[in-house]
Amino acid sequence: MKISLVIRTLNEEQNIARCLDALNEQTLKPDEIIVVDNGSSDKTIEIVKTYQTTIDNLCIIKNNIRGYSNGLNLGFNFSSHPLLCFLSADCFPEKNWLFELKTTLINKEAFAVEGAQILAPENEVHHILKIESASHDKIHSVKYISNTNVLYNKSLLYKYMPFVDISEMGGEDTNLSIKLSKDSQLLFMNGKAKVIHNQFHDLEEFKKRMYKHGRLSRVFMFKFFFYPRTYLNSIYWSIIDLIFYFKKNDVRFLKFSWIRFSYTTKGFLGIKY
C-alpha cells in the first residue's frame, strides 16, 4: 500500500531541510510528499523547491487560510494514496521510521499508528527530556494520538474528516482522538518508529509552550470534562518529572517539574505571562 506524507510548514527554514533529508534516507520512502505551507515569510518554500529535483513526487501547496486543521485538511484532500502520514517539519525521522509505522498499521489492522518522539540533544531542554523518552521502545495500544508523526489508514479516516480545531490554538488531534476512543478504533504507538523532535529551542520557549498548553487545557476542560487527560497532561508530566528527580537525583527534573506546573497553571488561570 502506497503512502502519502503531509508536512505543514510555517517559517521552518531552520528545520525543513533536515526533515526532507531524513525522509530521503528512509528505508521505506513515502510515495509522495505534500508540503502545505501556511504563509511562510522566511526561506521555507525556497528550500523545499531545491529538493524537487532530488525527491520524486514532492509538491507544495499554499494554504491561504491559517489554522492547524486547514493545513491537514488540504493535505488529506490532495493526497493520492491509501495510507496517509502527517509529520511536523521540526521532526527528523530515523531511517526505519516509516517502515515501522506501516508494518504496525498493517499487522495490527489499526486505524492509526504514532511514532515515538525523542527530543533532540542540542540544548538543556532536549537533553534532560530525552531521558524521559528513553523507554519508548515497544508497540502498545493508546487512546490519544498526535499529528506530529502519525500514519493513518485513509479509508477509515474519511468518516471523521474534516479535522476541526478546538480553539485558535489547535487541538484537532485531541478532538479526533476522543471520537476514535468512543468508536473503539485501534490506535497504537510504535516506540521503534522514532523521530528527533526539535520542539524546544531554550527554556523560554519551553515556558511559552507550557503557558499555551495551560490556555488550551482550559478550553479542553469545559469542552471535554469527562476526559481529564486532555487538560491534565502537563500536571501528569510534572509528576513524572518529580519521579525522575528522585530516581536520578538530578535537580534539573525538579526545575522542569516546577516550570510545567507553574506556567501551565498561569495559562489555565489566564494570569499574564
N, C-alpha and C positions, 0 to 999 in steps of 0.2 A: 504494500500500500504506500502510495506516494505522500510526501509531506510538504505542506505549505508552511512557511515560517514568517511570522509578522514581528517587526520591530517598530515600536513607537519611539519617535525622537523629538526632542525639543532642546536645542543648544547642547548637543552631545559631542562637540568636536574633540573633547578630551578622551572620549570613550569609544566612539563608533568604529574607528579603525581597528582597535584591539578586538572588539566584538566580532567584526567581519572576518578578521584574520583567524580567530578561533573557530568560526563556522566553516571557513575554508579548509581547516585542518581536521574536521570531523571524520571519524572512520565511516560514519553514515551521514552523508551530506543531505541537506534539505533539497527537494526538487525545485523549489522556487523560494526566493526571499523577497518579501514585500516590506519596504521601509515606508512607514506612514509618518510624514513629518508634520509637526504641529506648529509650523510657522517659525522655524529656527531663524535667528538673526546672526548666527555665527557661521562657521565654515562647514557645518554638518553635511549639508547637501553636496557641497563641492567635493568633500572627501568621499561620500558614498558614490558619486559619479565616477571617481577614479577606479573603483572596484568593478564597474560594469564590464570592463574588458577582461577581467580575470575570474569573475564569478558568473556562471551561467544563470539566466532567468532571475536576475536581480532588477527589481523595478522600484520606482519611487512614486509615492502618491502624496499629494499635498492635501492636508486636512485644513480646511478653511474655517471649521467650527471647533474652537478649542474645547477641550474636555477629555477626561480619561477614557470614557466609554466610546466616544465617537471614533477615536483612532482605532480601537479594537473592532468596532462595527465595520469600518471601512476595510480593514484588513480581512475580516471574515467575508465580506461581500466580494472582494476582488480575488480571494484565494481560489485555487483551481482543483485542489486535491482532497482526498477523503480524510486525511489527518491534518490537524491544524495546530501549530505550535506558536505560542507567544513568548517572546524573550525581550527583557528590558535591555536598552542599549548599554547600560553600565554593568552588564553581566558578561562574563567571559567563560564560555563552557570548556570543560576538559574534553579530551578527544573522544571519549566514549559516551558523552552526554546524551546525544540524540539517539544513539543505538540503544542505550539503556532505557530511555523513555519509551521508545517504540516497542522494544521487546516486552516490557512490563505491560504496556497497554494491550498488546495482543494476547499475551499469555494469561493475563488476568481478566480479559474481556471487559476492560474497565471503561468508564466514561471519560476519565482523565487521569493523568499521572503527572505529579510535580517532582522536580528535581530538588536537590539539597543546595542551600546557599552557604558557601564558605566565604566569610568576609576576608577581604584581601589584607595582606600584612604590611601595607605601605605606611601605616600610621598607628598611633596608640589605640584608637578606637577599634580598628580592624584586628590588631594583634591580640587584644585581650578577648574580643568577642569570638575569635576563631576557636578558642579553647572550648567555648560552649557548643560549637558546631561539630566538634570532633567525633561525636558519637553517631552522627547521621550516616550510617553505613549499611542500613538494612532496608528492605522493602516492607512497608506496612500500610495498613488502611488508615485513612484520615477522613475528617469531616469537613475540613476547610482547605481550600487551595488558593494560591496567589497567582495572578497572571504575570508575575515576574519571570518565571520559567516553568511552563506547563504545556503538556501535549494533550489535545482533545480528540475524541472521536467526533468528527464534524457532523456526521449524520445524526448523532444523538444530541449534539449541541443545538441543532436547528430549533428544537422545541422551546429552548429557553432564550432565544435571541429576540430583540437586541439586548446587549449589555446596557445597564442603566446605572448611572451614578447615584449614590445615596445622598451626596451633597456636592458642593463645588470642590470638595477635597477628594472626591473619588469614592472608593468603597464598592465599586462594581463587582469585584471578585467575592467580597463577603456577601453581598446581595445574592449573587448566583449560588454560592456555597450553601446558603440556608435553604434555597429552593431545592438544590440537589439532595441535601440531607433529608428534607421532608419526603422526597421521592425515593429515598434509599438507593441512590445511584452510587456505583462503585468508584471510589476515589482512592488513589494510592500516592505515596511518596516513595521514590527510589533514591536512597542515600548514595548509591553509586553514580547517579547522574548528577554530577557536581558542577556548579558554576562558581567562579570567583566573582563576588558581588562588590563592586566599588561604590557602596551605598553612602558611606560617611567619609568625608574628607578630613574632618577635625572635630574636636569636641563641641565647638559652637554649632556646627551643622547637626551634630547628634542631638543637642539640646533643642534646636528648632524642630527637628523631626519628632521628638517626643512631645513637644508642645502641640504640634499639628495633630499628632495622634490623639492627644487629650481632647482637642476640639472635635475631632471626628468621633471619638468614643461617646461624647455627649449625644451626638446625633444617633449613634448606634443604640444607646441605652433606651431612648424614647421610641425608637422605631422597632427594635428587636429586644424588648425587655426580657423575654424568656430564653434568650441566647447570650448569657453573660460573657461567654468567651469573646464576643465581638467587641465588648467595651472594657474588659478587664485584662486584655492581653499584656499591656505594659506592666500591670501590677504582678501578673504571673511571672514575667521575666525579671522583675525586681526581686522576687523571692528566689528565683533561680540564681541570680547574681549573689544573693546572700549565702546560698548553699555553697556556691563555688568559693566564696570568700573563706568560709570555714574549712572547706576541703583542701583548698590550695594555699591557705594562709597568705593570700595576696590582697593587699589593701585596695588595689585598683578595682576589684569587684565590688567592694563596699562603696567606692566612689560612683561606679556606674549604676549600682542599685539606687542610690540617692538621686542621681540625675534622672533616671527613668521615672521614679516615683514623683519627685517634686515637679518636674516640668510637665509630665502628663497631667498631674493634678491641677497645675496652673492653667493649662489649656482647657481642661474639663470645666473648671470653675469660671473661665473667662477672665482670669487675672492677667493684667497686662504683662507681656513678656519682658 
